Amino acid sequence: GIRFLLEQQLVLHDQIIDGAVMPADVFGLLSLNVKARDIADIAVAKACRNCKASVGVKPEVEVYSDPDNNTTFVQIPSHMEFILLQLLQNAIQNHVERYGTDAV
């Protein structure tokens, strides 16, 4: 909504007016070559770190994907990462609550 439009405008302003150096595949908040696996790896690392900080145990989380799949798409990486991070944190929290820290 409006928040996204404002953020996009501010980032574009920094890129165009202030001469901020950005990768060629980034336009404001949009990345033109997002790989889902890369975003998933970042979210998994953050979720595991957060679990370690809150309950003292770092879970083992495996991300399965086709290694030959180099598909990219246009997306806002920060939004995708936030959504996936929330899903993972909820899943890890529910797992710990149900099975205890020994099962992590």
C-alpha positions in Angstrom: 0.0 0.0 0.0 1.0 3.5 0.8 4.0 2.5 3.0 5.5 0.5 0.1 5.1 3.4 -2.3 6.8 5.8 0.2 9.6 3.4 0.8 10.1 2.8 -2.9 10.1 6.6 -3.5 12.8 7.1 -0.8 15.0 4.4 -2.1 14.7 5.6 -5.7 15.5 9.1 -4.5 18.7 7.8 -2.9 19.6 5.9 -6.1 18.8 8.6 -8.6 19.4 12.0 -6.8 22.0 11.1 -4.3 23.9 8.7 -6.6 23.7 5.7 -4.3 25.4 2.7 -5.9 23.0 -0.2 -6.3 23.3 -3.5 -8.1 22.1 -3.4 -11.7 19.3 -5.9 -11.0 17.8 -3.7 -8.2 15.2 -1.0 -8.8 14.2 0.6 -5.6 12.9 -2.1 -3.3 12.4 -4.5 -6.2 15.0 -7.1 -7.1 14.7 -8.3 -10.6 16.6 -11.6 -10.0 15.4 -13.1 -6.7 16.1 -16.8 -6.0 13.7 -18.3 -3.5 16.5 -20.6 -2.1 18.7 -17.6 -1.2 15.8 -15.9 0.7 15.0 -19.2 2.4 18.6 -19.7 3.5 18.6 -16.2 5.1 15.3 -16.7 6.8 16.3 -20.1 8.2 19.6 -18.7 9.6 17.7 -15.8 11.3 15.0 -18.1 12.7 17.5 -20.6 14.1 19.5 -17.7 15.7 16.3 -16.3 17.2 15.4 -19.7 18.6 18.8 -20.1 20.1 18.5 -16.7 21.8 15.0 -17.3 23.1 15.0 -21.0 24.2 18.7 -21.8 24.2 18.6 -24.4 21.5 19.4 -24.1 17.8 17.2 -26.3 15.7 18.3 -28.1 12.5 16.3 -26.9 9.6 16.8 -28.3 6.1 15.7 -26.5 3.0 15.0 -28.9 0.1 15.2 -27.5 -3.4 16.3 -28.6 -6.8 20.0 -27.7 -7.2 19.6 -27.3 -10.9 16.8 -24.8 -10.5 18.2 -21.4 -11.2 14.8 -19.7 -11.7 14.6 -16.1 -10.7 11.7 -13.7 -10.4 10.9 -10.1 -9.6 10.1 -9.7 -5.9 10.7 -7.5 -2.9 13.3 -9.6 -1.0 12.8 -8.0 2.3 9.0 -8.7 2.3 9.5 -12.3 1.2 12.2 -12.8 3.9 9.9 -11.3 6.6 7.0 -13.5 5.7 9.2 -16.7 5.6 10.9 -15.7 8.8 7.6 -15.4 10.6 6.4 -18.8 9.3 9.6 -20.5 10.4 9.6 -18.9 13.8 6.0 -19.9 14.4 6.8 -23.5 13.3 9.9 -23.7 15.4 8.1 -22.3 18.5 5.2 -24.7 18.1 7.6 -27.6 17.7 9.4 -26.7 20.9 6.2 -26.1 22.8 4.8 -29.5 21.7 7.9 -31.7 21.8 10.3 -29.8 24.1 13.8 -28.6 23.6 15.2 -32.2 23.4 13.4 -32.8 20.1 14.9 -29.8 18.4 
